[in-house]
Amino acid sequence: MQNEKTHGRVEVLLEQYLREHGISKNQASRSANITRTRFNAYCKNVVQRVDLDVLARLCDTLHCSIEDLLRYVPRET
């Protein structure tokens, strides 16, 4: 990706968080009131535009902080 070379990228760590805490995708998506399609996009880290409301619902549902779900990866030099 060209943008990644100029300024890094943000990774969504949702699937990793769920796995580490033994939470099912069905349970989490239902509790956060997020469609399974959208939820899967976050799990697979293929979201182009992050919805802050979705992130807030995930943090509230999973009782976690934003740092648990997102990570900035600096560009390689």
N, C-alpha and C positions, 0 to 999 in steps of 0.2 A: 504494500500500500504506500502510495506517495506521501500522504499526510503523516503516516507513522514515522517516516524518515525525517520529517521536519519538526515534529513536536510530540512524538510518543503516542500512547493510546491509553484508554481506560478499559479495564477488563471487569466484567461482571462475574462475581464469585458465588452466585446464588446456588448453583448446583453443588459446588464443593461444600458450601455451608450446610445445605440440607443433608448431604451425605455424612458429614462429620457429626451432625446432631441427630441423626436418625429420624429425620422428618420426611414424610412422603410428599411428593409433588402434588398429588390430589388433595391431601389435607391442607397444605400450605396455600395452594391456589384458591381453594374454596374458602378458607378462612380469611384470606386477603381480598376476596371478591375480585379476582383477576381471571380473565378467560384463560383456559388451558393453552390456547394458541399463543397468546401474549406471554404467559408464564414460561412456556417452553423457549420462546425467543430469548428471554432473560437468562434462562438456564444454559442455553447453548451459546450465549455471548454474541448474539447476532442482532442486537438492538442498535439501530442507527441513531435514534433520538430517544434519550431516556426521559421518561415521564416522572416528574418529581412526586406526583401524587401516588403513583405506583410504588416508588421507592419508600415513601412514607408509610404506606399500607403494609409493605413487606417488613419494614423495621418494626412496626407496631405488632404485627402478627407473630413475627419470629423472636420478638424481644431482643433485638440486636441493634447495633449502631451501623451507620452508613459505611464505616470502614470495614465492617464484616462482609459487606456485599460488593464494594467497589475497590479497585486498586489501580493506581496510575503507574504505568510502565514507561519510563523515560525512553527517549529515542536512543538508538545505539550510536555511539560516536566512533 
